[in-house]
Structures are given as C-alpha cells and as structure tokens.
Amino acid sequence: MNLKIKNPAPTDSEDIMGILNNSPDTLRRIYKTHFPMVLQMVLNNNGSEADAKDVYQESIIILYNKVKAGDFELTSKLKTYIYSVCRRIWLKKLNQLNKKECELKDVHDFLPVENDLEQHEMRDLQFSKMEESLLMLGEPCRTIIQDFYIRNRSMQEICEKFGYTNAENAKTQKYKCLQRLKKLFFQP
C-alpha cells in the first residue's frame, strides 16, 4: 500500500525566509492563502473585489518591503499581520472617500498587531483548534459550514448544491453540523 504524505504548510518563519530569498512560490502562496479573508473583510465594509485586490496588493508590498529592509520582526501570526495591515489600509481608503467613519465588521475579529502577544497567541490557538475541528468534522458538514459562514452562501444555494429537498432541510442539516462542530471544538 502506497501512502502519500502531504507536505505540511510552511511555517510563518519559512515564509519570511522565502520572501528574503526572493522565492516567487512563497509570494504566490501567501497571496493565494490569505486573500479570501481580506476579500470578505472589504466586501463586508462597502468595498468591491477590485478594492480588496488593491488593498491586498498594497499590504503584500508593505510586508515585502519590511522583510527586505532586514529589521522585520513578526510578533503575531503572518495571517494576523496581513489582516491588520489590510484593515488599516481599507479604513484609510474609506476615510479618504469621505465616507462616514465606521467601525469595520471583522470577519475573523483579529486583534490589532500592537496588542499583547499573549492575546495573539491565545487567538491563534483558538483558530488552530477551529481549523482542526473543521477537518475532523468531515464531509458534507465541513463544506456546509464553510459555504454558509465563510462563503456567505444562502440556504437555498446549499440546498441545491447538496440536493436537499428544500432549504429548511438544508438548514436542519447545517444546525446538526454546527452542533457536531461545537462538540469537537469544546472537547478537552
């Protein structure tokens, strides 16, 4: 029996080294991995996909320049850092567009980079545990939860995707999946 073991995702420090070593694969992977959370944040806060791409591109350039300057010290997860930079850039753009000052509705409720390192580590542990719980959840529950809560799909869309007889049945399945996810997340 041949078992293939997937290579684990690179660590944040490996990604930083990849940037330092001008690895185009590293930049591509970082860009692809973290863009969905930025897109969701911008879309939820009066922006378009084009706005999200602009904000994200600007944040990647900032990250690249800071790493290349040689004095960059990552005090949180790379994902948290990128999200915080994008959040600030988007707030600044909203203010420049003379939109009323608003509080951003955070998709993941990330903490600003300046906050206490312990809080970052605690939040990172929670996100990791949620990711693990989602992986243990299995299909179709994982996709239903992701479609509804992350991709903002309607119950009707989920109903059609999974072949449920009506949206109410899909909603009942989502509820059951959510209960299973809670059990997995809160188990010791």
C-alpha positions as protocol buffer text, in pm:
chain_id: "A"
residue {
  index: 1
  type: MET
  ca { x: 0 y: 0 z: 0 }
}
residue {
  index: 2
  type: ASN
  ca { x: 147 y: 336 z: -103 }
}
residue {
  index: 3
  type: LEU
  ca { x: 67 y: 621 z: 131 }
}
residue {
  index: 4
  type: LYS
  ca { x: 134 y: 973 z: 22 }
}
residue {
  index: 5
  type: ILE
  ca { x: 206 y: 1218 z: 296 }
}
residue {
  index: 6
  type: LYS
  ca { x: 123 y: 1575 z: 215 }
}
residue {
  index: 7
  type: ASN
  ca { x: 389 y: 1829 z: 291 }
}
residue {
  index: 8
  type: PRO
  ca { x: 272 y: 2042 z: 580 }
}
residue {
  index: 9
  type: ALA
  ca { x: 213 y: 2409 z: 508 }
}
residue {
  index: 10
  type: PRO
  ca { x: 525 y: 2618 z: 555 }
}
residue {
  index: 11
  type: THR
  ca { x: 559 y: 2797 z: 885 }
}
residue {
  index: 12
  type: ASP
  ca { x: 543 y: 3174 z: 905 }
}
residue {
  index: 13
  type: SER
  ca { x: 920 y: 3191 z: 958 }
}
residue {
  index: 14
  type: GLU
  ca { x: 972 y: 2976 z: 646 }
}
residue {
  index: 15
  type: ASP
  ca { x: 750 y: 3217 z: 453 }
}
residue {
  index: 16
  type: ILE
  ca { x: 957 y: 3513 z: 580 }
}
residue {
  index: 17
  type: MET
  ca { x: 1274 y: 3333 z: 471 }
}
residue {
  index: 18
  type: GLY
  ca { x: 1113 y: 3268 z: 133 }
}
residue {
  index: 19
  type: ILE
  ca { x: 1049 y: 3640 z: 93 }
}
residue {
  index: 20
  type: LEU
  ca { x: 1408 y: 3717 z: 194 }
}
residue {
  index: 21
  type: ASN
  ca { x: 1530 y: 3466 z: -65 }
}
residue {
  index: 22
  type: ASN
  ca { x: 1309 y: 3614 z: -340 }
}
residue {
  index: 23
  type: SER
  ca { x: 1102 y: 3296 z: -374 }
}
residue {
  index: 24
  type: PRO
  ca { x: 817 y: 3365 z: -620 }
}
residue {
  index: 25
  type: ASP
  ca { x: 643 y: 3048 z: -496 }
}
residue {
  index: 26
  type: THR
  ca { x: 634 y: 3186 z: -142 }
}
residue {
  index: 27
  type: LEU
  ca { x: 479 y: 3514 z: -251 }
}
residue {
  index: 28
  type: ARG
  ca { x: 227 y: 3335 z: -471 }
}
residue {
  index: 29
  type: ARG
  ca { x: 128 y: 3101 z: -187 }
}
residue {
  index: 30
  type: ILE
  ca { x: 96 y: 3385 z: 66 }
}
residue {
  index: 31
  type: TYR
  ca { x: -109 y: 3583 z: -183 }
}
residue {
  index: 32
  type: LYS
  ca { x: -341 y: 3290 z: -256 }
}
residue {
  index: 33
  type: THR
  ca { x: -375 y: 3172 z: 105 }
}
residue {
  index: 34
  type: HIS
  ca { x: -471 y: 3497 z: 275 }
}
residue {
  index: 35
  type: PHE
  ca { x: -665 y: 3684 z: 6 }
}
residue {
  index: 36
  type: PRO
  ca { x: -1008 y: 3529 z: 85 }
}
residue {
  index: 37
  type: MET
  ca { x: -1016 y: 3674 z: 439 }
}
residue {
  index: 38
  type: VAL
  ca { x: -924 y: 4021 z: 306 }
}
residue {
  index: 39
  type: LEU
  ca { x: -1182 y: 3996 z: 29 }
}
residue {
  index: 40
  type: GLN
  ca { x: -1451 y: 3909 z: 285 }
}
residue {
  index: 41
  type: MET
  ca { x: -1350 y: 4200 z: 511 }
}
residue {
  index: 42
  type: VAL
  ca { x: -1358 y: 4453 z: 225 }
}
residue {
  index: 43
  type: LEU
  ca { x: -1685 y: 4321 z: 80 }
}
residue {
  index: 44
  type: ASN
  ca { x: -1845 y: 4338 z: 427 }
}
residue {
  index: 45
  type: ASN
  ca { x: -1736 y: 4700 z: 458 }
}
residue {
  index: 46
  type: ASN
  ca { x: -1863 y: 4880 z: 147 }
}
residue {
  index: 47
  type: GLY
  ca { x: -1594 y: 4761 z: -92 }
}
residue {
  index: 48
  type: SER
  ca { x: -1568 y: 4561 z: -411 }
}
residue {
  index: 49
  type: GLU
  ca { x: -1347 y: 4274 z: -518 }
}
residue {
  index: 50
  type: ALA
  ca { x: -1129 y: 4522 z: -707 }
}
residue {
  index: 51
  type: ASP
  ca { x: -1090 y: 4726 z: -385 }
}
residue {
  index: 52
  type: ALA
  ca { x: -991 y: 4409 z: -199 }
}
residue {
  index: 53
  type: LYS
  ca { x: -729 y: 4324 z: -462 }
}
residue {
  index: 54
  type: ASP
  ca { x: -582 y: 4676 z: -438 }
}
residue {
  index: 55
  type: VAL
  ca { x: -572 y: 4668 z: -58 }
}
residue {
  index: 56
  type: TYR
  ca { x: -422 y: 4319 z: -54 }
}
residue {
  index: 57
  type: GLN
  ca { x: -159 y: 4404 z: -314 }
}
residue {
  index: 58
  type: GLU
  ca { x: -59 y: 4710 z: -112 }
}
residue {
  index: 59
  type: SER
  ca { x: -32 y: 4503 z: 207 }
}
residue {
  index: 60
  type: ILE
  ca { x: 187 y: 4240 z: 36 }
}
residue {
  index: 61
  type: ILE
  ca { x: 415 y: 4517 z: -91 }
}
residue {
  index: 62
  type: ILE
  ca { x: 438 y: 4659 z: 263 }
}
residue {
  index: 63
  type: LEU
  ca { x: 521 y: 4312 z: 400 }
}
residue {
  index: 64
  type: TYR
  ca { x: 779 y: 4253 z: 125 }
}
residue {
  index: 65
  type: ASN
  ca { x: 949 y: 4590 z: 183 }
}
residue {
  index: 66
  type: LYS
  ca { x: 957 y: 4547 z: 562 }
}
residue {
  index: 67
  type: VAL
  ca { x: 1104 y: 4196 z: 536 }
}
residue {
  index: 68
  type: LYS
  ca { x: 1361 y: 4310 z: 277 }
}
residue {
  index: 69
  type: ALA
  ca { x: 1461 y: 4603 z: 500 }
}
residue {
  index: 70
  type: GLY
  ca { x: 1604 y: 4341 z: 735 }
}
residue {
  index: 71
  type: ASP
  ca { x: 1457 y: 4461 z: 1064 }
}
residue {
  index: 72
  type: PHE
  ca { x: 1116 y: 4294 z: 1036 }
}
residue {
  index: 73
  type: GLU
  ca { x: 1008 y: 4106 z: 1348 }
}
residue {
  index: 74
  type: LEU
  ca { x: 685 y: 3908 z: 1330 }
}
residue {
  index: 75
  type: THR
  ca { x: 516 y: 3925 z: 1673 }
}
residue {
  index: 76
  type: SER
  ca { x: 194 y: 3752 z: 1565 }
}
residue {
  index: 77
  type: LYS
  ca { x: 85 y: 3501 z: 1303 }
}
residue {
  index: 78
  type: LEU
  ca { x: 159 y: 3618 z: 948 }
}
residue {
  index: 79
  type: LYS
  ca { x: -214 y: 3589 z: 874 }
}
residue {
  index: 80
  type: THR
  ca { x: -293 y: 3828 z: 1162 }
}
residue {
  index: 81
  type: TYR
  ca { x: -28 y: 4073 z: 1049 }
}
residue {
  index: 82
  type: ILE
  ca { x: -155 y: 4080 z: 689 }
}
residue {
  index: 83
  type: TYR
  ca { x: -517 y: 4117 z: 803 }
}
residue {
  index: 84
  type: SER
  ca { x: -428 y: 4407 z: 1035 }
}
residue {
  index: 85
  type: VAL
  ca { x: -234 y: 4589 z: 762 }
}
residue {
  index: 86
  type: CYS
  ca { x: -522 y: 4541 z: 516 }
}
residue {
  index: 87
  type: ARG
  ca { x: -772 y: 4661 z: 773 }
}
residue {
  index: 88
  type: ARG
  ca { x: -576 y: 4982 z: 831 }
}
residue {
  index: 89
  type: ILE
  ca { x: -533 y: 5042 z: 458 }
}
residue {
  index: 90
  type: TRP
  ca { x: -906 y: 4992 z: 397 }
}
residue {
  index: 91
  type: LEU
  ca { x: -1003 y: 5224 z: 685 }
}
residue {
  index: 92
  type: LYS
  ca { x: -773 y: 5490 z: 543 }
}
residue {
  index: 93
  type: LYS
  ca { x: -926 y: 5449 z: 195 }
}
residue {
  index: 94
  type: LEU
  ca { x: -1279 y: 5471 z: 336 }
}
residue {
  index: 95
  type: ASN
  ca { x: -1190 y: 5791 z: 518 }
}
residue {
  index: 96
  type: GLN
  ca { x: -1030 y: 5935 z: 203 }
}
residue {
  index: 97
  type: LEU
  ca { x: -1351 y: 5863 z: 13 }
}
residue {
  index: 98
  type: ASN
  ca { x: -1528 y: 6088 z: 265 }
}
residue {
  index: 99
  type: LYS
  ca { x: -1737 y: 5802 z: 384 }
}
residue {
  index: 100
  type: LYS
  ca { x: -1854 y: 5840 z: 739 }
}
residue {
  index: 101
  type: GLU
  ca { x: -1612 y: 5698 z: 988 }
}
residue {
  index: 102
  type: CYS
  ca { x: -1718 y: 5348 z: 1056 }
}
residue {
  index: 103
  type: GLU
  ca { x: -1604 y: 5055 z: 1255 }
}
residue {
  index: 104
  type: LEU
  ca { x: -1510 y: 4765 z: 1035 }
}
residue {
  index: 105
  type: LYS
  ca { x: -1710 y: 4449 z: 1082 }
}
residue {
  index: 106
  type: ASP
  ca { x: -1429 y: 4200 z: 1123 }
}
residue {
  index: 107
  type: VAL
  ca { x: -1473 y: 3866 z: 954 }
}
residue {
  index: 108
  type: HIS
  ca { x: -1240 y: 3693 z: 1197 }
}
residue {
  index: 109
  type: ASP
  ca { x: -1228 y: 3961 z: 1468 }
}
residue {
  index: 110
  type: PHE
  ca { x: -848 y: 3979 z: 1457 }
}
residue {
  index: 111
  type: LEU
  ca { x: -668 y: 4185 z: 1715 }
}
residue {
  index: 112
  type: PRO
  ca { x: -455 y: 4482 z: 1605 }
}
residue {
  index: 113
  type: VAL
  ca { x: -86 y: 4396 z: 1574 }
}
residue {
  index: 114
  type: GLU
  ca { x: 11 y: 4620 z: 1866 }
}
residue {
  index: 115
  type: ASN
  ca { x: -195 y: 4423 z: 2118 }
}
residue {
  index: 116
  type: ASP
  ca { x: -48 y: 4196 z: 2377 }
}
residue {
  index: 117
  type: LEU
  ca { x: 140 y: 3895 z: 2235 }
}
residue {
  index: 118
  type: GLU
  ca { x: -40 y: 3663 z: 2477 }
}
residue {
  index: 119
  type: GLN
  ca { x: -374 y: 3764 z: 2329 }
}
residue {
  index: 120
  type: HIS
  ca { x: -242 y: 3692 z: 1979 }
}
residue {
  index: 121
  type: GLU
  ca { x: -114 y: 3352 z: 2083 }
}
residue {
  index: 122
  type: MET
  ca { x: -444 y: 3270 z: 2255 }
}
residue {
  index: 123
  type: ARG
  ca { x: -641 y: 3376 z: 1946 }
}
residue {
  index: 124
  type: ASP
  ca { x: -407 y: 3180 z: 1718 }
}
residue {
  index: 125
  type: LEU
  ca { x: -460 y: 2870 z: 1932 }
}
residue {
  index: 126
  type: GLN
  ca { x: -837 y: 2914 z: 1903 }
}
residue {
  index: 127
  type: PHE
  ca { x: -816 y: 2950 z: 1524 }
}
residue {
  index: 128
  type: SER
  ca { x: -592 y: 2643 z: 1502 }
}
residue {
  index: 129
  type: LYS
  ca { x: -833 y: 2444 z: 1717 }
}
residue {
  index: 130
  type: MET
  ca { x: -1124 y: 2555 z: 1498 }
}
residue {
  index: 131
  type: GLU
  ca { x: -933 y: 2452 z: 1183 }
}
residue {
  index: 132
  type: GLU
  ca { x: -860 y: 2112 z: 1340 }
}
residue {
  index: 133
  type: SER
  ca { x: -1224 y: 2075 z: 1444 }
}
residue {
  index: 134
  type: LEU
  ca { x: -1340 y: 2158 z: 1092 }
}
residue {
  index: 135
  type: LEU
  ca { x: -1103 y: 1897 z: 949 }
}
residue {
  index: 136
  type: MET
  ca { x: -1228 y: 1633 z: 1193 }
}
residue {
  index: 137
  type: LEU
  ca { x: -1589 y: 1725 z: 1111 }
}
residue {
  index: 138
  type: GLY
  ca { x: -1571 y: 1561 z: 768 }
}
residue {
  index: 139
  type: GLU
  ca { x: -1797 y: 1599 z: 469 }
}
residue {
  index: 140
  type: PRO
  ca { x: -2058 y: 1723 z: 388 }
}
residue {
  index: 141
  type: CYS
  ca { x: -2066 y: 1912 z: 720 }
}
residue {
  index: 142
  type: ARG
  ca { x: -1734 y: 2090 z: 666 }
}
residue {
  index: 143
  type: THR
  ca { x: -1842 y: 2227 z: 327 }
}
residue {
  index: 144
  type: ILE
  ca { x: -2189 y: 2323 z: 453 }
}
residue {
  index: 145
  type: ILE
  ca { x: -2039 y: 2520 z: 744 }
}
residue {
  index: 146
  type: GLN
  ca { x: -1778 y: 2685 z: 518 }
}
residue {
  index: 147
  type: ASP
  ca { x: -2034 y: 2765 z: 247 }
}
residue {
  index: 148
  type: PHE
  ca { x: -2271 y: 2929 z: 492 }
}
residue {
  index: 149
  type: TYR
  ca { x: -2037 y: 3106 z: 736 }
}
residue {
  index: 150
  type: ILE
  ca { x: -1730 y: 3179 z: 524 }
}
residue {
  index: 151
  type: ARG
  ca { x: -1854 y: 3197 z: 165 }
}
residue {
  index: 152
  type: ASN
  ca { x: -2188 y: 3357 z: 267 }
}
residue {
  index: 153
  type: ARG
  ca { x: -2394 y: 3117 z: 56 }
}
residue {
  index: 154
  type: SER
  ca { x: -2769 y: 3113 z: 113 }
}
residue {
  index: 155
  type: MET
  ca { x: -2951 y: 2808 z: 245 }
}
residue {
  index: 156
  type: GLN
  ca { x: -3118 y: 2779 z: -97 }
}
residue {
  index: 157
  type: GLU
  ca { x: -2776 y: 2761 z: -268 }
}
residue {
  index: 158
  type: ILE
  ca { x: -2660 y: 2497 z: -17 }
}
residue {
  index: 159
  type: CYS
  ca { x: -2986 y: 2306 z: -69 }
}
residue {
  index: 160
  type: GLU
  ca { x: -2927 y: 2294 z: -445 }
}
residue {
  index: 161
  type: LYS
  ca { x: -2557 y: 2209 z: -411 }
}
residue {
  index: 162
  type: PHE
  ca { x: -2618 y: 1910 z: -184 }
}
residue {
  index: 163
  type: GLY
  ca { x: -2952 y: 1801 z: -329 }
}
residue {
  index: 164
  type: TYR
  ca { x: -3170 y: 1858 z: -21 }
}
residue {
  index: 165
  type: THR
  ca { x: -3543 y: 1863 z: -90 }
}
residue {
  index: 166
  type: ASN
  ca { x: -3580 y: 2218 z: 43 }
}
residue {
  index: 167
  type: ALA
  ca { x: -3391 y: 2497 z: 218 }
}
residue {
  index: 168
  type: GLU
  ca { x: -3548 y: 2402 z: 552 }
}
residue {
  index: 169
  type: ASN
  ca { x: -3389 y: 2054 z: 532 }
}
residue {
  index: 170
  type: ALA
  ca { x: -3053 y: 2214 z: 447 }
}
residue {
  index: 171
  type: LYS
  ca { x: -3094 y: 2446 z: 747 }
}
residue {
  index: 172
  type: THR
  ca { x: -3164 y: 2146 z: 974 }
}
residue {
  index: 173
  type: GLN
  ca { x: -2851 y: 1972 z: 842 }
}
residue {
  index: 174
  type: LYS
  ca { x: -2644 y: 2288 z: 896 }
}
residue {
  index: 175
  type: TYR
  ca { x: -2770 y: 2303 z: 1256 }
}
residue {
  index: 176
  type: LYS
  ca { x: -2672 y: 1938 z: 1316 }
}
residue {
  index: 177
  type: CYS
  ca { x: -2330 y: 2002 z: 1162 }
}
residue {
  index: 178
  type: LEU
  ca { x: -2282 y: 2309 z: 1380 }
}
residue {
  index: 179
  type: GLN
  ca { x: -2366 y: 2106 z: 1692 }
}
residue {
  index: 180
  type: ARG
  ca { x: -2109 y: 1843 z: 1590 }
}
residue {
  index: 181
  type: LEU
  ca { x: -1850 y: 2117 z: 1528 }
}
residue {
  index: 182
  type: LYS
  ca { x: -1916 y: 2267 z: 1873 }
}
residue {
  index: 183
  type: LYS
  ca { x: -1867 y: 1927 z: 2036 }
}
residue {
  index: 184
  type: LEU
  ca { x: -1537 y: 1880 z: 1852 }
}
residue {
  index: 185
  type: PHE
  ca { x: -1419 y: 2232 z: 1931 }
}
residue {
  index: 186
  type: PHE
  ca { x: -1504 y: 2222 z: 2302 }
}
residue {
  index: 187
  type: GLN
  ca { x: -1388 y: 1868 z: 2375 }
}
residue {
  index: 188
  type: PRO
  ca { x: -1081 y: 1856 z: 2601 }
}
